[in-house]
Amino acid sequence: MKKNNQGSLRNQGNRGLKKIAVVGLMICLSFATGCSKESKKETEAETKMETADQSLEEFMLQESIALTEKIDAMAEDTELMQLYITMDTLLEKGKIIGEQDYTTPVKAYQISYNAEDLIKFLSEESEITGEWSTERKELIENKVTASNIFNIINSQKGAEFLALSSLLTYKKGYQMPSDWKENCIIYLVYEGDYSSMTGFQKIGDGVIEGVSTIVETNEDLIEQLEQFGLKVTELKL
């Protein structure tokens, strides 16, 4: 009987997490800004991707680590952090993030996302009744970006961490790889309290953008993402 009670409590907890996720998703999509308007010319001037002997998966893993190390450098620069942050608690947490080593992840996952999956999830799990209009779906579709998904995840850790993670982001533009398929997120898991997520998404004709941020290491995160209807695949390091 005790085992059944534990299962019931776990199911209630999962439903509670899903409820929070739905609310967070609606809030983040409502107030999020649109995709980057960076032009193709500006992006090409920033960097050119060399993929002669590199697969798409290898490219995304390599760049995810590189962008994560850029965030690490930001967090380590105390004087730079003080230009943006005045709260001592956030400065201390930023310092702790910067002290961790991000050179070698222990696990990596690819998270595929698209507007249709998230719209389906919201329409089924939210308390909005009735059939969703085409206009409503288009408004949400316009807001589905990797950055918004990051905000949904980090908002569950409180307003302070959401603010800090929003500062600790780094983005870079690339020419679109010839074998590009779809927008996705690379989740790098590190030994320590913090990991990273890097989203790769199309932002123009022949152009993609990589944007990376810090997340708290969470063993249940993959399960939560799958509850959103997102496809998660573990990658070989």
N, C-alpha and C positions, 0 to 999 in steps of 0.2 A: 504493500500500500504506500509506503514511504517513497518507493521508486516512482509510482504513478504521480504522486504529489509533486515530486521534483520535476517530472516531465511537464506537468501542467504549468508550474511556475516558469519553466524555461520557455514554453510556448507563449505565455503571457508576456514575458520579457521581450521575446522576438517581435510580438505584435506591437509592444510599446516602442521598440526601436524603429519599426517600420512606420509607425505613426509619426514619430519625430522626423524621420527621413522625408516623409511626404510633405510635412509642414516646411522643413528646411529647404526642400527642393522648390516648392512654390515660392517661398520668400526670395531665394537666391535668383530664380529665373525671373521674378518680377522686377527686381531692382538691378540686375546685372547689366553691364554695358555690352554693346555689340562686339562683334569680332574686330580684330585689328584691321585698320585701313591702310596698312603699310603697302606701298606700291611695289610692283615687281622690280622696277629699276632699283629702288632703294634696297630691297632684299638681296638682289644679285650683287650689289656693291658691298654688302656686308659680308657675305660668304658664298663660296661655291662648293658644292658637294662633289667629292671625287668618289665614284662608286664602281670603278673598273673591276676591282677584286673584292667587292663588299656587297653582301646581301642587304635587303631592306631591314631585316631583323638585326643584323650586326650593326648597321648604321644607327638604328634607333637606340640600341643598347649603349653604343659608344657615346652618342650625343647625350643620352640621358645622364650618364655618369659625368660627362664634361659639364653639363649645365648644373648638375647637383654640386659639383666642386666650386662652381662660380657662386652659388648660394652660400656654401661653406665659407668662402673668402669674405663675403659680405658680413656674415655673422661674426667672423673673427675680428673684423675691423671695428673695434669699440668706438673709435672717434666718428666713423661713418654712421654707425647705429645711433649715436647720440644726436646726430643732425635730424633724425626722423622721430626718435622716441624720447619721451621725457619721463615715462613711468619706470621706476627702479625695478619693478617686478618683471616688466617686459625686457628691460636691458639685461637682467640676470638670466632670464630664460634664453635670450638670444646668445648670450655668452656660452651657456651650456650647450646649445645647438652647435655653436662654432667649435667646441672642444672635441666633438665626435669626429671619427675618421670616416670619410665617404669615398674612399678610393676603390674599395672592393665590396660590392653587395653580396649577400649570402643567398638571396633568391631574387627572381625577376618574373613579373607577370605582364602579359599584354591584355589590356582591357579594351574591347571594342565597344563603341557606343554610337548610337544614331538617334535622331529626333523621334523616329517612329516608335522605338522601344520605350523611350522615356515618356512619350505622350500616352502610350498604351498603359504603362505602369501608373501614371498619374490619374488617368481616367478611371482605372479600376480601383485604385486605393484611396483616392481623395474623397471628401464628403460632398463634392459638387455632383449634383444629380442631373440626369438628363443627358441627351446626346451632345457631344462637344461639337461646336460649329467649326467650319473650315477656318474661319478667321482666328478663332482661339488657338487652333492647332498651329497656324502659321506664326502667331505671336510667340508661342513657346518654342517652335522650331528655330526662330531667329535668335533665341537665347541659349540654345544648347551648345556650349563650348566646354573645353577641358577646364578652363578657369572656373566656370560655374560649378562643375562637378567637384573641383578642389574645395570651393567654398562650402558646398553642402557637407563634405566630409569634415572639414576643420571647424565648421560652426557648431558641430556636436561637442567640441572640446571647449566651448565657451567663447565669449566675445573677445577676450584678450588674446587668446591663441589665434583666432581668426584674423585679428588685426596684425599680429606679428607675422603670420604666414603670408598674408597679403603683401607685406613689405619684403619678405624673403622670397622673392620670385625673380626669375631671370628668363628672358626669351631671346630667341635667335631665329633668323629667317634662312631658308635653304631653297635651292632649286629643287623642284619636285623629282624624286627618284623615278626612274623609268618603270619600276615595278610597284609603284605606289598603288594601294588598294583602297584604304578607307581611313577616316580619322580614328585615332586610338590613343590610349594612355599606357605608358610604361611605368609600372610600379616597382621600384627598387627597394628591397627590404635589406636593412643593415643591422649588424649587431649593435644594439644600443636602443635608446628610447625614441630615436627619430629615423624616419625613412624618407623617401622622396617619390614624387609623382611627376612625370613629364608628359605633357600632351602634345601630340603631333597632329596638326590639322591643316587642311587646305584653306588658304586665305586669298588666293587669286589664281589667275591663269598661269599654270606651271610653277606655282609657288606654295610652299608649306611653311608653317611656323612651329617651332618647338618652344613650349613654355613650361618651366619647371618650378615646383614649390616643395616645401617641407610639410610632412604629415607625421603625426605620432605613430610609432610602430604599434600595430594592432592585429592580433591573431585572428580576430573576427571580421576584419575589414573585407576580406574576399567574399565571405558569406553574405555580408551586407550588400556588397555590390551586385552579387548574383540575384539578390532579392529585388533589386531595381530592374532586373531583366537584362543586365549587361553580361556579355560573354567574356569570361576570364580564362586565359590560357597561360600555363606556366612555361617560361622560356628556359632554354639551356644556357648556362653561363660558361 
